[in-house]
Amino acid sequence: MRITDLLPATLFRDKTVFVTGGTSGINLGIARSFAALGASLAICGRSRAKGEHAAQGLRALGGEVRCHVLDVRDADALLAAMEQTGQDLGPIHTLVAGAAGNFPCRAEDLSPNGFKTVVDIDLLGAFNAARSAFEQLKQTQGNAIFISAGQSFMPYAFQAHVGAAKAGIDQMMRDLALEWGPHGIRCNSIAPGPIDGTEGVKRLVPEDMRPHLERAIPLGRFGTVEEMGQVAVFLASPLASYVTGTLLVADGGQNLPGSGIWTQALMRGAGSGN
Ligand code: HXC
């Protein structure tokens, strides 16, 4: 089902949405959902080629699109891109802070720089994005959506760096919701489960374990980027006008039984014989 079968195609007309990491995967799926509902889009990522390809696909949905090549660890570059976005497309109404990095690795084998790299991309990058968007979100009475993960609240083997980063994101989201509520800005997180066709699934899920993993998910399947787009659109829309400080888990129930079976998959993914 297309999102325009569910919601009016004008829902985000005259609204600007900025998506970090919006050049691929879940973040691009989210960007596409907003574009289909009339939003102007700005996306950013580190690869020019991926960015241009993503922007072309978004433009085909009808709206204005800008692509910025930058690393979310570079706060100055992010601020400049957001200011440019405000001038080009109008002030940002929704920030989606989705840029992330992940690889499975035993904690004892993970270098301090490996740990720091993931925390810097995910957590510091999300802070840089929120801080850079603040003035515009205040102007639009807008909202920020942070892309978290089950690793935020459920321990997973070989994911100490990711768990630390995602838990940090969710607590920061609550702090920002508290501080920025009086400015009319709502802040929420989404914790996606395994989403088909994404880099995260490619890195973390060995293909031969997939049927086994699917059976362990209460809803019996991996999710789609379109479904993550639906959740983001809900949080950014007037339907969620009284929702702030919330972690919305959209994982088909994946985390309800715990992470045991996923830990086996991660160990396989990291090449462990255990
Ligand atoms: C151990 C590793 C490693 C690996 C990198 N490092 N890959 N350590 N195992 N597989 C270490 C390096 O040795 C180095 O430490 C440090 O990490 C930095 O590596 P760089 O390659 O210099 O970093 P950088 O170029 O910034 O790349 C960041 C990256 C990379 C995270 C390492 O994989 C990346 O760009 N990823 C972006 C795409 C991505 O990961 N998407 C998936 C997101 S999924 P030393 O000590 O050697 O200097 C997601 C959802 C999670 O987040 C939930 C899913 C269910």
py3Dmol code that shows the C-alpha trace and the ligand (Angstrom):
import py3Dmol

protein = """\
ATOM      1  CA  MET A   1       0.000   0.000   0.000  1.00  0.00           C
ATOM      2  CA  ARG A   2       1.314   3.441  -0.919  1.00  0.00           C
ATOM      3  CA  ILE A   3       1.415   6.114   1.754  1.00  0.00           C
ATOM      4  CA  THR A   4      -0.756   8.346  -0.413  1.00  0.00           C
ATOM      5  CA  ASP A   5      -3.489   5.681  -0.154  1.00  0.00           C
ATOM      6  CA  LEU A   6      -3.445   6.300   3.595  1.00  0.00           C
ATOM      7  CA  LEU A   7      -2.832  10.029   3.951  1.00  0.00           C
ATOM      8  CA  PRO A   8      -3.459  13.159   1.859  1.00  0.00           C
ATOM      9  CA  ALA A   9      -0.695  13.862  -0.654  1.00  0.00           C
ATOM     10  CA  THR A  10      -0.646  17.452   0.604  1.00  0.00           C
ATOM     11  CA  LEU A  11       0.004  16.608   4.290  1.00  0.00           C
ATOM     12  CA  PHE A  12       3.543  18.058   4.235  1.00  0.00           C
ATOM     13  CA  ARG A  13       3.088  20.636   1.468  1.00  0.00           C
ATOM     14  CA  ASP A  14       5.152  23.765   2.253  1.00  0.00           C
ATOM     15  CA  LYS A  15       7.080  21.818   4.886  1.00  0.00           C
ATOM     16  CA  THR A  16      10.828  21.182   4.770  1.00  0.00           C
ATOM     17  CA  VAL A  17      12.269  17.898   6.021  1.00  0.00           C
ATOM     18  CA  PHE A  18      16.007  17.397   6.593  1.00  0.00           C
ATOM     19  CA  VAL A  19      17.225  13.777   6.774  1.00  0.00           C
ATOM     20  CA  THR A  20      20.783  12.944   7.844  1.00  0.00           C
ATOM     21  CA  GLY A  21      21.990   9.749   6.236  1.00  0.00           C
ATOM     22  CA  GLY A  22      19.052  10.186   3.863  1.00  0.00           C
ATOM     23  CA  THR A  23      20.977   8.851   0.889  1.00  0.00           C
ATOM     24  CA  SER A  24      20.137   5.192   1.525  1.00  0.00           C
ATOM     25  CA  GLY A  25      18.288   2.562   3.540  1.00  0.00           C
ATOM     26  CA  ILE A  26      15.715   3.384   6.203  1.00  0.00           C
ATOM     27  CA  ASN A  27      16.510   7.093   6.047  1.00  0.00           C
ATOM     28  CA  LEU A  28      15.936   7.256   2.293  1.00  0.00           C
ATOM     29  CA  GLY A  29      12.686   5.315   2.743  1.00  0.00           C
ATOM     30  CA  ILE A  30      11.607   7.910   5.291  1.00  0.00           C
ATOM     31  CA  ALA A  31      12.622  10.742   2.949  1.00  0.00           C
ATOM     32  CA  ARG A  32      10.574   9.156   0.163  1.00  0.00           C
ATOM     33  CA  SER A  33       7.476   8.977   2.368  1.00  0.00           C
ATOM     34  CA  PHE A  34       7.712  12.679   3.207  1.00  0.00           C
ATOM     35  CA  ALA A  35       8.372  13.559  -0.446  1.00  0.00           C
ATOM     36  CA  ALA A  36       5.289  11.587  -1.537  1.00  0.00           C
ATOM     37  CA  LEU A  37       3.238  13.669   0.909  1.00  0.00           C
ATOM     38  CA  GLY A  38       4.405  16.955  -0.584  1.00  0.00           C
ATOM     39  CA  ALA A  39       7.427  17.891   1.566  1.00  0.00           C
ATOM     40  CA  SER A  40      10.558  19.597   0.292  1.00  0.00           C
ATOM     41  CA  LEU A  41      13.538  17.426   1.152  1.00  0.00           C
ATOM     42  CA  ALA A  42      17.150  17.992   2.091  1.00  0.00           C
ATOM     43  CA  ILE A  43      19.289  14.904   2.565  1.00  0.00           C
ATOM     44  CA  CYS A  44      22.928  14.547   3.521  1.00  0.00           C
ATOM     45  CA  GLY A  45      25.513  11.806   3.398  1.00  0.00           C
ATOM     46  CA  ARG A  46      29.189  11.219   2.812  1.00  0.00           C
ATOM     47  CA  SER A  47      28.968   9.850  -0.739  1.00  0.00           C
ATOM     48  CA  ARG A  48      28.213  12.256  -3.576  1.00  0.00           C
ATOM     49  CA  ALA A  49      27.268   9.437  -5.946  1.00  0.00           C
ATOM     50  CA  LYS A  50      24.798   7.874  -3.514  1.00  0.00           C
ATOM     51  CA  GLY A  51      23.404  11.299  -2.664  1.00  0.00           C
ATOM     52  CA  GLU A  52      22.820  12.284  -6.265  1.00  0.00           C
ATOM     53  CA  HIS A  53      21.153   8.974  -7.036  1.00  0.00           C
ATOM     54  CA  ALA A  54      18.885   9.296  -3.998  1.00  0.00           C
ATOM     55  CA  ALA A  55      18.034  12.924  -4.832  1.00  0.00           C
ATOM     56  CA  GLN A  56      17.072  11.944  -8.380  1.00  0.00           C
ATOM     57  CA  GLY A  57      14.624   9.340  -7.044  1.00  0.00           C
ATOM     58  CA  LEU A  58      13.155  11.826  -4.580  1.00  0.00           C
ATOM     59  CA  ARG A  59      12.708  14.481  -7.278  1.00  0.00           C
ATOM     60  CA  ALA A  60      10.702  11.982  -9.297  1.00  0.00           C
ATOM     61  CA  LEU A  61       8.133  12.099  -6.486  1.00  0.00           C
ATOM     62  CA  GLY A  62       7.509  15.717  -7.324  1.00  0.00           C
ATOM     63  CA  GLY A  63       9.034  18.058  -4.775  1.00  0.00           C
ATOM     64  CA  GLU A  64      12.106  20.224  -4.299  1.00  0.00           C
ATOM     65  CA  VAL A  65      15.181  18.287  -3.200  1.00  0.00           C
ATOM     66  CA  ARG A  66      18.673  19.299  -2.073  1.00  0.00           C
ATOM     67  CA  CYS A  67      21.562  16.991  -1.360  1.00  0.00           C
ATOM     68  CA  HIS A  68      24.512  17.960   0.845  1.00  0.00           C
ATOM     69  CA  VAL A  69      27.729  15.966   0.886  1.00  0.00           C
ATOM     70  CA  LEU A  70      29.015  16.015   4.447  1.00  0.00           C
ATOM     71  CA  ASP A  71      29.898  13.963   7.506  1.00  0.00           C
ATOM     72  CA  VAL A  72      27.573  14.437  10.506  1.00  0.00           C
ATOM     73  CA  ARG A  73      30.657  14.448  12.759  1.00  0.00           C
ATOM     74  CA  ASP A  74      31.479  17.836  11.208  1.00  0.00           C
ATOM     75  CA  ALA A  75      29.185  20.182  13.160  1.00  0.00           C
ATOM     76  CA  ASP A  76      30.123  23.267  11.107  1.00  0.00           C
ATOM     77  CA  ALA A  77      29.319  21.542   7.815  1.00  0.00           C
ATOM     78  CA  LEU A  78      25.983  20.359   9.163  1.00  0.00           C
ATOM     79  CA  LEU A  79      25.040  23.827  10.415  1.00  0.00           C
ATOM     80  CA  ALA A  80      25.982  25.358   7.059  1.00  0.00           C
ATOM     81  CA  ALA A  81      23.872  22.755   5.207  1.00  0.00           C
ATOM     82  CA  MET A  82      20.867  23.424   7.420  1.00  0.00           C
ATOM     83  CA  GLU A  83      21.170  27.193   7.004  1.00  0.00           C
ATOM     84  CA  GLN A  84      21.400  26.716   3.250  1.00  0.00           C
ATOM     85  CA  THR A  85      18.357  24.427   3.391  1.00  0.00           C
ATOM     86  CA  GLY A  86      16.375  27.074   5.255  1.00  0.00           C
ATOM     87  CA  GLN A  87      17.236  29.633   2.565  1.00  0.00           C
ATOM     88  CA  ASP A  88      16.571  27.301  -0.369  1.00  0.00           C
ATOM     89  CA  LEU A  89      13.468  25.432   0.782  1.00  0.00           C
ATOM     90  CA  GLY A  90      12.106  27.300   3.793  1.00  0.00           C
ATOM     91  CA  PRO A  91      12.749  26.642   7.480  1.00  0.00           C
ATOM     92  CA  ILE A  92      13.054  23.031   8.596  1.00  0.00           C
ATOM     93  CA  HIS A  93       9.848  21.560  10.005  1.00  0.00           C
ATOM     94  CA  THR A  94      11.099  18.021  10.613  1.00  0.00           C
ATOM     95  CA  LEU A  95      14.613  16.819  11.293  1.00  0.00           C
ATOM     96  CA  VAL A  96      15.255  13.099  10.895  1.00  0.00           C
ATOM     97  CA  ALA A  97      18.597  12.283  12.525  1.00  0.00           C
ATOM     98  CA  GLY A  98      19.339   8.908  10.991  1.00  0.00           C
ATOM     99  CA  ALA A  99      23.006   8.791  10.003  1.00  0.00           C
ATOM    100  CA  ALA A 100      24.578   5.721  11.610  1.00  0.00           C
ATOM    101  CA  GLY A 101      27.432   3.256  11.416  1.00  0.00           C
ATOM    102  CA  ASN A 102      27.497  -0.345  12.545  1.00  0.00           C
ATOM    103  CA  PHE A 103      29.586  -3.487  12.426  1.00  0.00           C
ATOM    104  CA  PRO A 104      29.525  -6.493  14.738  1.00  0.00           C
ATOM    105  CA  CYS A 105      32.663  -6.807  16.852  1.00  0.00           C
ATOM    106  CA  ARG A 106      33.607  -8.462  20.141  1.00  0.00           C
ATOM    107  CA  ALA A 107      34.079  -5.792  22.811  1.00  0.00           C
ATOM    108  CA  GLU A 108      37.569  -7.066  23.621  1.00  0.00           C
ATOM    109  CA  ASP A 109      38.570  -6.820  19.953  1.00  0.00           C
ATOM    110  CA  LEU A 110      37.031  -3.399  19.389  1.00  0.00           C
ATOM    111  CA  SER A 111      39.629  -0.626  19.339  1.00  0.00           C
ATOM    112  CA  PRO A 112      38.909   2.570  21.270  1.00  0.00           C
ATOM    113  CA  ASN A 113      38.718   4.311  17.915  1.00  0.00           C
ATOM    114  CA  GLY A 114      36.233   1.736  16.605  1.00  0.00           C
ATOM    115  CA  PHE A 115      33.991   2.385  19.627  1.00  0.00           C
ATOM    116  CA  LYS A 116      34.441   6.144  19.300  1.00  0.00           C
ATOM    117  CA  THR A 117      33.719   6.105  15.575  1.00  0.00           C
ATOM    118  CA  VAL A 118      30.251   4.605  16.024  1.00  0.00           C
ATOM    119  CA  VAL A 119      29.451   6.834  19.014  1.00  0.00           C
ATOM    120  CA  ASP A 120      30.635   9.864  17.043  1.00  0.00           C
ATOM    121  CA  ILE A 121      28.582   9.083  13.946  1.00  0.00           C
ATOM    122  CA  ASP A 122      25.413   8.021  15.768  1.00  0.00           C
ATOM    123  CA  LEU A 123      25.272  10.012  18.999  1.00  0.00           C
ATOM    124  CA  LEU A 124      27.435  13.068  18.381  1.00  0.00           C
ATOM    125  CA  GLY A 125      26.078  13.230  14.832  1.00  0.00           C
ATOM    126  CA  ALA A 126      22.510  13.241  16.161  1.00  0.00           C
ATOM    127  CA  PHE A 127      23.390  15.985  18.649  1.00  0.00           C
ATOM    128  CA  ASN A 128      25.083  18.044  15.930  1.00  0.00           C
ATOM    129  CA  ALA A 129      21.983  17.693  13.778  1.00  0.00           C
ATOM    130  CA  ALA A 130      19.536  18.625  16.522  1.00  0.00           C
ATOM    131  CA  ARG A 131      21.625  21.585  17.687  1.00  0.00           C
ATOM    132  CA  SER A 132      21.995  22.855  14.109  1.00  0.00           C
ATOM    133  CA  ALA A 133      18.253  22.553  13.434  1.00  0.00           C
ATOM    134  CA  PHE A 134      17.096  24.129  16.701  1.00  0.00           C
ATOM    135  CA  GLU A 135      16.490  27.716  15.535  1.00  0.00           C
ATOM    136  CA  GLN A 136      14.545  26.578  12.485  1.00  0.00           C
ATOM    137  CA  LEU A 137      12.505  24.013  14.430  1.00  0.00           C
ATOM    138  CA  LYS A 138      11.637  26.762  16.910  1.00  0.00           C
ATOM    139  CA  GLN A 139      10.456  28.954  14.057  1.00  0.00           C
ATOM    140  CA  THR A 140       8.264  26.219  12.548  1.00  0.00           C
ATOM    141  CA  GLN A 141       7.129  24.668  15.855  1.00  0.00           C
ATOM    142  CA  GLY A 142       8.582  21.565  14.313  1.00  0.00           C
ATOM    143  CA  ASN A 143       9.927  18.257  15.513  1.00  0.00           C
ATOM    144  CA  ALA A 144      12.989  16.024  15.571  1.00  0.00           C
ATOM    145  CA  ILE A 145      12.955  12.273  14.997  1.00  0.00           C
ATOM    146  CA  PHE A 146      15.976  10.210  16.008  1.00  0.00           C
ATOM    147  CA  ILE A 147      16.607   6.775  14.495  1.00  0.00           C
ATOM    148  CA  SER A 148      17.456   4.447  17.335  1.00  0.00           C
ATOM    149  CA  ALA A 149      17.513   0.614  17.493  1.00  0.00           C
ATOM    150  CA  GLY A 150      16.610  -2.269  19.782  1.00  0.00           C
ATOM    151  CA  GLN A 151      20.250  -2.147  20.904  1.00  0.00           C
ATOM    152  CA  SER A 152      19.253   0.954  22.878  1.00  0.00           C
ATOM    153  CA  PHE A 153      17.290  -1.044  25.457  1.00  0.00           C
ATOM    154  CA  MET A 154      18.148  -4.705  24.817  1.00  0.00           C
ATOM    155  CA  PRO A 155      21.702  -6.053  25.209  1.00  0.00           C
ATOM    156  CA  TYR A 156      23.085  -7.640  22.022  1.00  0.00           C
ATOM    157  CA  ALA A 157      26.436  -9.420  21.775  1.00  0.00           C
ATOM    158  CA  PHE A 158      29.096  -7.699  19.652  1.00  0.00           C
ATOM    159  CA  GLN A 159      27.133  -4.419  19.762  1.00  0.00           C
ATOM    160  CA  ALA A 160      28.600  -2.632  22.826  1.00  0.00           C
ATOM    161  CA  HIS A 161      29.489   0.410  20.716  1.00  0.00           C
ATOM    162  CA  VAL A 162      26.072   0.517  19.030  1.00  0.00           C
ATOM    163  CA  GLY A 163      24.146  -0.026  22.279  1.00  0.00           C
ATOM    164  CA  ALA A 164      26.050   2.804  23.967  1.00  0.00           C
ATOM    165  CA  ALA A 165      25.394   5.125  21.029  1.00  0.00           C
ATOM    166  CA  LYS A 166      21.710   4.299  20.613  1.00  0.00           C
ATOM    167  CA  ALA A 167      20.941   4.418  24.357  1.00  0.00           C
ATOM    168  CA  GLY A 168      22.668   7.797  24.397  1.00  0.00           C
ATOM    169  CA  ILE A 169      20.523   8.989  21.518  1.00  0.00           C
ATOM    170  CA  ASP A 170      17.300   8.025  23.264  1.00  0.00           C
ATOM    171  CA  GLN A 171      18.233   9.672  26.547  1.00  0.00           C
ATOM    172  CA  MET A 172      19.381  12.786  24.687  1.00  0.00           C
ATOM    173  CA  MET A 173      16.037  12.745  22.841  1.00  0.00           C
ATOM    174  CA  ARG A 174      14.202  12.797  26.191  1.00  0.00           C
ATOM    175  CA  ASP A 175      16.412  15.616  27.475  1.00  0.00           C
ATOM    176  CA  LEU A 176      15.744  17.638  24.332  1.00  0.00           C
ATOM    177  CA  ALA A 177      11.999  16.924  24.525  1.00  0.00           C
ATOM    178  CA  LEU A 178      12.067  18.334  28.051  1.00  0.00           C
ATOM    179  CA  GLU A 179      14.144  21.384  27.193  1.00  0.00           C
ATOM    180  CA  TRP A 180      12.572  22.189  23.852  1.00  0.00           C
ATOM    181  CA  GLY A 181       8.926  21.448  24.627  1.00  0.00           C
ATOM    182  CA  PRO A 182       8.424  25.021  25.859  1.00  0.00           C
ATOM    183  CA  HIS A 183       9.678  26.198  22.436  1.00  0.00           C
ATOM    184  CA  GLY A 184       6.979  24.102  20.752  1.00  0.00           C
ATOM    185  CA  ILE A 185       9.450  21.507  19.463  1.00  0.00           C
ATOM    186  CA  ARG A 186       8.614  17.803  19.820  1.00  0.00           C
ATOM    187  CA  CYS A 187      11.369  15.160  19.939  1.00  0.00           C
ATOM    188  CA  ASN A 188      10.873  11.416  19.495  1.00  0.00           C
ATOM    189  CA  SER A 189      12.825   8.287  18.509  1.00  0.00           C
ATOM    190  CA  ILE A 190      12.006   5.326  16.309  1.00  0.00           C
ATOM    191  CA  ALA A 191      13.573   1.919  16.994  1.00  0.00           C
ATOM    192  CA  PRO A 192      13.265  -0.041  13.743  1.00  0.00           C
ATOM    193  CA  GLY A 193      13.642  -3.812  13.704  1.00  0.00           C
ATOM    194  CA  PRO A 194      15.419  -5.601  10.866  1.00  0.00           C
ATOM    195  CA  ILE A 195      14.433  -3.770   7.699  1.00  0.00           C
ATOM    196  CA  ASP A 196      14.761  -5.432   4.317  1.00  0.00           C
ATOM    197  CA  GLY A 197      17.249  -4.112   1.819  1.00  0.00           C
ATOM    198  CA  THR A 198      19.263  -2.064   4.305  1.00  0.00           C
ATOM    199  CA  GLU A 199      22.959  -1.911   5.081  1.00  0.00           C
ATOM    200  CA  GLY A 200      22.199  -2.808   8.707  1.00  0.00           C
ATOM    201  CA  VAL A 201      20.607  -6.139   7.736  1.00  0.00           C
ATOM    202  CA  LYS A 202      23.413  -6.806   5.251  1.00  0.00           C
ATOM    203  CA  ARG A 203      26.008  -6.292   7.962  1.00  0.00           C
ATOM    204  CA  LEU A 204      24.260  -8.042  10.832  1.00  0.00           C
ATOM    205  CA  VAL A 205      22.162 -10.872   9.386  1.00  0.00           C
ATOM    206  CA  PRO A 206      23.830 -13.914   7.787  1.00  0.00           C
ATOM    207  CA  GLU A 207      21.580 -14.907   4.862  1.00  0.00           C
ATOM    208  CA  ASP A 208      21.413 -18.579   5.913  1.00  0.00           C
ATOM    209  CA  MET A 209      19.969 -17.605   9.306  1.00  0.00           C
ATOM    210  CA  ARG A 210      17.270 -15.436   7.897  1.00  0.00           C
ATOM    211  CA  PRO A 211      14.352 -17.926   7.919  1.00  0.00           C
ATOM    212  CA  HIS A 212      15.181 -18.825  11.519  1.00  0.00           C
ATOM    213  CA  LEU A 213      15.319 -15.138  12.487  1.00  0.00           C
ATOM    214  CA  GLU A 214      12.058 -14.343  10.734  1.00  0.00           C
ATOM    215  CA  ARG A 215      10.284 -17.105  12.640  1.00  0.00           C
ATOM    216  CA  ALA A 216      11.521 -15.575  15.909  1.00  0.00           C
ATOM    217  CA  ILE A 217       9.844 -12.232  15.152  1.00  0.00           C
ATOM    218  CA  PRO A 218       6.272 -12.206  16.497  1.00  0.00           C
ATOM    219  CA  LEU A 219       4.977 -10.679  13.249  1.00  0.00           C
ATOM    220  CA  GLY A 220       6.967 -13.305  11.330  1.00  0.00           C
ATOM    221  CA  ARG A 221       8.886 -11.111   8.891  1.00  0.00           C
ATOM    222  CA  PHE A 222      11.400  -8.318   8.426  1.00  0.00           C
ATOM    223  CA  GLY A 223      10.013  -4.800   8.027  1.00  0.00           C
ATOM    224  CA  THR A 224      10.146  -2.495   5.028  1.00  0.00           C
ATOM    225  CA  VAL A 225      11.551   0.989   4.587  1.00  0.00           C
ATOM    226  CA  GLU A 226       8.027   2.091   3.645  1.00  0.00           C
ATOM    227  CA  GLU A 227       6.783   0.979   7.074  1.00  0.00           C
ATOM    228  CA  MET A 228       9.499   3.054   8.750  1.00  0.00           C
ATOM    229  CA  GLY A 229       8.390   5.970   6.584  1.00  0.00           C
ATOM    230  CA  GLN A 230       4.830   5.554   7.853  1.00  0.00           C
ATOM    231  CA  VAL A 231       6.020   5.708  11.459  1.00  0.00           C
ATOM    232  CA  ALA A 232       8.139   8.813  10.833  1.00  0.00           C
ATOM    233  CA  VAL A 233       5.287  10.532   9.017  1.00  0.00           C
ATOM    234  CA  PHE A 234       2.982   9.784  11.938  1.00  0.00           C
ATOM    235  CA  LEU A 235       5.423  11.286  14.455  1.00  0.00           C
ATOM    236  CA  ALA A 236       5.976  14.393  12.332  1.00  0.00           C
ATOM    237  CA  SER A 237       2.301  14.928  11.568  1.00  0.00           C
ATOM    238  CA  PRO A 238      -0.498  16.627  13.523  1.00  0.00           C
ATOM    239  CA  LEU A 239      -1.663  13.086  14.429  1.00  0.00           C
ATOM    240  CA  ALA A 240       1.178  13.099  16.984  1.00  0.00           C
ATOM    241  CA  SER A 241       0.761  16.708  18.150  1.00  0.00           C
ATOM    242  CA  TYR A 242       0.784  15.668  21.837  1.00  0.00           C
ATOM    243  CA  VAL A 243       3.556  13.058  21.487  1.00  0.00           C
ATOM    244  CA  THR A 244       7.033  14.015  22.678  1.00  0.00           C
ATOM    245  CA  GLY A 245       9.846  12.239  24.506  1.00  0.00           C
ATOM    246  CA  THR A 246       8.716   8.862  23.158  1.00  0.00           C
ATOM    247  CA  LEU A 247      10.659   5.914  21.795  1.00  0.00           C
ATOM    248  CA  LEU A 248       8.385   4.287  19.232  1.00  0.00           C
ATOM    249  CA  VAL A 249       9.482   0.672  18.746  1.00  0.00           C
ATOM    250  CA  ALA A 250       8.606  -0.464  15.214  1.00  0.00           C
ATOM    251  CA  ASP A 251      10.211  -3.901  15.101  1.00  0.00           C
ATOM    252  CA  GLY A 252       7.382  -6.379  14.507  1.00  0.00           C
ATOM    253  CA  GLY A 253       7.918  -7.469  18.111  1.00  0.00           C
ATOM    254  CA  GLN A 254      11.535  -8.536  17.401  1.00  0.00           C
ATOM    255  CA  ASN A 255      12.818  -7.450  20.804  1.00  0.00           C
ATOM    256  CA  LEU A 256       9.996  -8.937  22.884  1.00  0.00           C
ATOM    257  CA  PRO A 257      11.601 -12.394  23.263  1.00  0.00           C
ATOM    258  CA  GLY A 258      15.059 -10.897  23.916  1.00  0.00           C
ATOM    259  CA  SER A 259      18.152 -10.865  21.750  1.00  0.00           C
ATOM    260  CA  GLY A 260      19.354 -14.483  22.106  1.00  0.00           C
ATOM    261  CA  ILE A 261      18.762 -15.598  18.540  1.00  0.00           C
ATOM    262  CA  TRP A 262      20.103 -12.291  17.204  1.00  0.00           C
ATOM    263  CA  THR A 263      23.200 -12.712  19.294  1.00  0.00           C
ATOM    264  CA  GLN A 264      23.812 -16.030  17.524  1.00  0.00           C
ATOM    265  CA  ALA A 265      23.404 -14.269  14.190  1.00  0.00           C
ATOM    266  CA  LEU A 266      25.736 -11.447  15.200  1.00  0.00           C
ATOM    267  CA  MET A 267      28.369 -13.908  16.348  1.00  0.00           C
ATOM    268  CA  ARG A 268      28.124 -15.618  12.985  1.00  0.00           C
ATOM    269  CA  GLY A 269      28.283 -12.236  11.237  1.00  0.00           C
ATOM    270  CA  ALA A 270      31.450 -11.288  13.113  1.00  0.00           C
ATOM    271  CA  GLY A 271      33.033 -14.610  12.224  1.00  0.00           C
ATOM    272  CA  SER A 272      33.034 -16.013  15.753  1.00  0.00           C
ATOM    273  CA  GLY A 273      33.219 -19.743  16.220  1.00  0.00           C
ATOM    274  CA  ASN A 274      31.222 -19.438  19.453  1.00  0.00           C
TER     275      ASN A 274
END
"""
ligand_1 = """\
55
HXC
C 36.146 -3.903 13.991
C 36.200 -1.915 12.834
C 35.385 -2.483 11.815
C 34.974 -3.867 11.954
C 35.844 -0.426 11.292
N 36.441 -0.651 12.463
N 35.188 -1.529 10.872
N 36.571 -2.616 13.914
N 35.377 -4.519 13.080
N 34.222 -4.484 11.044
C 37.279 0.277 13.203
C 38.536 0.639 12.405
O 39.535 -0.342 12.538
C 38.943 1.969 13.035
O 39.608 1.789 14.260
C 37.598 2.600 13.358
O 36.631 1.528 13.393
C 37.187 3.611 12.324
O 37.160 2.972 11.066
P 37.110 3.825 9.713
O 36.901 2.877 8.595
O 38.278 4.749 9.657
O 35.833 4.734 9.973
P 34.906 5.469 8.967
O 35.531 5.602 7.598
O 34.447 6.694 9.618
O 33.676 4.455 8.755
C 32.698 4.283 9.764
C 32.256 2.827 9.852
C 31.838 2.295 8.477
C 31.099 2.751 10.866
C 33.414 1.973 10.384
O 31.500 0.910 8.551
C 30.722 3.088 7.872
O 30.988 4.098 7.233
N 29.465 2.694 8.031
C 28.301 3.442 7.502
C 27.258 2.528 6.982
C 26.698 1.619 8.051
O 27.401 1.140 8.918
N 25.421 1.360 7.967
C 24.761 0.432 8.890
C 23.993 1.188 9.827
S 22.884 0.059 10.597
P 41.249 1.838 14.376
O 41.523 1.575 15.823
O 41.752 0.755 13.461
O 41.654 3.212 13.936
C 22.461 0.628 12.029
C 21.258 -0.040 12.609
C 21.566 -0.904 13.746
O 23.047 1.480 12.558
C 20.422 -1.835 14.060
C 20.199 -2.911 13.037
C 19.208 -4.002 13.466
"""
view = py3Dmol.view(width=600, height=400)
view.addModel(protein, "pdb")
view.setStyle({"model": 0}, {"cartoon": {"style": "trace"}})
view.addModel(ligand_1, "xyz")
view.setStyle({"model": 1}, {"stick": {}})
view.zoomTo()
view.show()
